[in-house]
Amino acid sequence: MTNYKVKVLTIEEATEILRAAGLSISPDTLRRGIKQGAYLFGTCIEGAKQPIFHVYEKLMEEWMKKRGEIDEPSTRDQATP
């Protein structure tokens, strides 16, 4: 059997990454979106005391690539000699 490593992010880690990419989102909004099926890069399991969220880094990255643009530095951002 092939050994795979699944990178799982916390809700807080995923929120920070999404914010850095320009998405205005809170941890609570991300939780609700995962529960409602709006964000397919995560899952929610109803635990005995509270819900358990898994945000899959690879799926989130693919989701961002489909919706985002590559942020390339503009010529005015480059230092002139």
Beta strands, then each sheet from edge to edge (+ up, - down):
strand 1: 8-9
strand 2: 42-46
strand 3: 51-56
sheet 1: 1+ 3- 2+
end
